[in-house]
């Protein structure tokens, strides 16, 4: 079976190679970590302490680990932690956020690569963040008697339909997963329908609620406010994790409303780093005064507040703090095909939150927010402008909307502790297994 999978993967890599090369030359992506990706030559872990290996695909999944990391530091101080990721941005953020963890690029699912990685890491447990099921990675974990957990597990309707087409293969993979810690009962039911054993599937809630900052007076947010010259009387409209669709819409709204509200500031945070330059060029073509966040780092004094330009945040990993500067928030990825981005962070700060109609990736979160009258859906340019105008003209209404959102986030917290307890139970079961330590 493994030789068949290796052959299929090799063919796919050859077919996809030209696109990878284009992205490497055009955007500077996929230039690092090829020894780790192709051959599993990850850094060797020394010593004999137990180790848990987390795999978080990219920036969003890496950020999710913050509350769980605090739990592990308190309750598992004797454990080493290894963290793999698949993207350059995720790798860079992981190195900054978890400097004491062993961070590396995840090997591709070639049999030799995952085998070499396991030999170097020697984990007692493999924890996959949200999903990422790969047959040979799971098979190698079984060989090492390292139980596999999927935490903050989610399965969108589209992913569910795709996995169902794979039928027996998915059931076999889920048979090697000892724990599914699902965000909601809806996701839990989908995992069970795909073949996960019912007794292994638990509902813990979403780590996204635990990992958010709720105080806009936190040190990082206040430093960014000073750096950007955001005055106390300014009203910040922040569009975060944006695609081109949201950038066009929010700029039109800003242009319509700023003459009537000179205190209005616009902050744009594109979703993908490779788009930063293109967005900056587009703003200049629109004859919009713009300053880039990275330019602020080079200035000795904060940005002047007299005639504030549009601020383009061209850094990775800061969006969580920038949300705290906003009174009005537009969550990106919700007008195109991406299915929405994380709206919990701006809600946690108490911003008046809106998003477009395409939020499949956060269906349960959106349902909660709308049920508690804690956010608004805007379906087009006019509805976005009307929403922002109402926030400007009726600040008490906007503050009440944000207050309900913040209270809802606070009520949903606790997933990190529940997840940690389930992982502890899983490790205890491993120690009772007669195969424990077989390959270690």
CORVENFEN-V558082 format. One line per field, one symbol per residue. ss: DSSP state (H for helix, E for strand, C for the rest). phi: phi as a letter, one per 30 degrees, with the letter a starting at -180 (. if undefined). psi: psi as a letter, one per 30 degrees, with the letter a starting at -180 (. if undefined). A space follows every 50 residues. Layout:
ss=???
phi=???
psi=???
//
This chain:
ss=CHHHHHHHHHHHHHHHHHHHHHHHHHHCCCCCCHHHHHHCCCCCCCCCCC EEEEECCCHHHHHHHHHHHHHHHHHCCCCEEEEEECCHHHHHHHHHHCCC CEEEECCCCCHHHHHHHHHHHCCCEEEEECCCCCHHHHHHHHHCCCEEEE EEECCCHHHHHHHHHHCHHHHHHHHCCCEEEECCHHHHHHHHHHCCCHHH EEECCCHHHHCCCCCCCCHHHHHHHHHHCCCCCCEEEEEEEECHHHHHHH HHHHHHHHCCCCCEEEEEEECCHHHHHHHHHHHHHCCCCEEEHHHHCCCC CCCCCCCCCEEECCCCCCHHHHHHHCCEEEECCCCCCCCCCCCHHHHHHC CEEEECCCCHHHHHHHHHHHHCCCCEECCCHHHHHHHHHHHHHCHHHHHH HHHHHHHHHHHCCCHHHHHHHHHHHHHHHHHHCCCCCCCC
phi=.ddddeddddddddddeeddddddddcidhccidddddciddedccicdd bcccbbebeeddeddeddddddddcbddcdbcbcbccddddddddddbdc cdcaddddddeddddddddddhdcacbcciahcbddddddddddhcecbc chdbbdedddddddddhedddddddccdbbcddadddeddddddkddedc cbccicdedddcdccdddddddddedddiddecdcccccchdceeddddd dddeddcdedbdddccbcbddcedceddddddddddhcebbceddddcdd cdddcdbdddccdcbcjceeddeddccbbccdiccccdijbdcddddddi ddcbaddcbedbedddeddddchcabcccaedddddddeddddbeddddd eddddddddddcdkdddddeddddddddddddddceiecd
psi=eeeeeeeeeeeeeeefeeeeeeeeeefglhflgfeeeefgilkkkllgll kkjkjjeaeeeeeffeeeeeeeeefhffklkkkllfleeeeeeeeeeiff ljklkkklhkeeeeeeeeeeehlfkkjkjecikkefeeeeeeeghjkkkj lhkljleeeeeeeeffceeeeeeffgjfkjjleleeeeeeeeffgkkeff kljflkfeeegkkfjfgleeeeeeeeefhjlffkjkjkjlhlleeeeeee eeeeeefeefiffkkkkkjlekeffeeeeeeeeeeghkkkkkefeeffke llkkfeiklkkjjhlkffeeeeeffkfkkjkaggfbgfglajgeeeeefg ljkllafihefheeeeeeeeeghglkkkfaeeeeeeeeeeeefieeeeee eeeeeeeeeefflfeeeeeeeeeeeeeeeeffkfgkgef.
//
